[in-house]
Amino acid sequence: MKKLLADAGIDDVAVESAALHTDELGNDIHFGTRRKLIEKRIPFEPRRAWLLDAGKAHEYDLLVACDAYNKADLMRLVFPEDRGKIRLLMEFAGKSRGIADPWYTGNFDATYDDVLEGCTALLSALRQR
């Protein structure tokens, strides 16, 4: 999403990724994701997963979940008034499903395709605002 925004010349949208559970805290990008980003020549920086909380979630205009489990976790986590900010990424592409999860499938190509489709559609939605 950061690359799509940069390529579109949009510099006033913040994009962050956060954990909803403690099992990934402190971890960097998954090696399979890193490999796919390098293959597609998408720049990235080392990062450490951090835990989202209701207060931090309140600061954002939009909370994007990758699948129904993450969306349900977000619904429980955020303040009630922030629940309307939660969307599945693929909803922006007109689909009511989550992205393919390579943790279970091992298929980083399918995940990349889903994320690109969802982020491209999200970019279009942002431009319309």
N, C-alpha and C positions, 0 to 999 in steps of 0.2 A: 504494500500500500504506500509506503514511504517513497519508493521509486516511481510509482504511478503519479503520485502527487508532484514530485519533483519534476518529472518529465512534462507534466501539465502546467508547470510554472506556478503551482499553488503552494504558498509557503506559510499560510496562516491556519493550517490544520495540524494539530498534534496527534501523533499515533503512538500508542504505547501498548505493550503486551504484558499481561499480568497473570499470575497463577491464582487459582481458586482453592488449591489444596497445598499442604505443606510438603508433599512428596517431591516436588520439583524445585523447591526453594534453593537458590544459589546456583542452580545448574545453568549451563550455557545452552545454546541452540543444539538440538539433536544432530548427531553426525550425519544422518540421512538428509535432514533438511539443509545442513551446511553444504553437503555435496551437491544438492539440487540447486541451491542458490549460486554456487560457483559455476555450475554447468550453464545456468541461464544468465550468467554475468550480472547478477543482482547484488549490489553492494550490501554489506551488513557489518555490524560491529559486534565484538564480544559483548555478552550481556549476562546478567545474573537474574534469574527469575525472582520476582518479588510478589508478596501476597497482597491481593486487593482487599480492601475493607470498605465498609459502607461509606465512610467519610470521604475516602479518595474517589470512590465511584460517583459520589454526588457532584464532584467537580467537573465531570465530563458531560457533554451534550448527547453522546451516543455510546452505548455499550454493546459491542458486537460479540456474539458467541459463535463458536464453530459448530456446535452440535446441540441436540436437545438436552443432554446431560449438563453441559456447561450453562445453557440458558436456564435450566431449573435451579442450578446452584446460584446463579446470579440473582434470580428472582427471590431466593431465600436470603441472600446476602445483603442486598441493597435496601435502602429506606423505601417504604411503600410508595412515596411520591416519585421515586426514580425508576419504578418498574416499567413505565412506558418508554423508557430510553433503551430498553433491551431488545435486540433483534438478532435473528440468525443471519450469518453472512450471506447464505444462499438466497435469503428472502429478497435481497436487492436484485438478484438475477431472476426473480419470479418463481423460485423453487421453495418448497416447504420442507426441505431436508437439510441435514447437516453436511459438512464436508467429509470426504473420505478420510478416515483417521489412520495414518500410516503406522501408528503404534500397534494397531491390530492387524492391518492389511499388509504392511511392509511395502505398499505401493506408493512411493513418493511422487510418481508421475501423475497418478489420479488426484492426489492431494494438491499438487501444484496446479493442475488444470482447474480444480474446484476453487482454490483460493484466488487464482487469477480471474476466473469468471466472476466470482463474488466481489472482489475488490474493484474490478473494472466497472461493474454495475453500481457499486457504492460510489465510485468517483463520478459517474454520471448523475447520481442522485445529489451529490454534493454540489455539482455544477448547477443543477436546477434550483438550488436554494439560493 
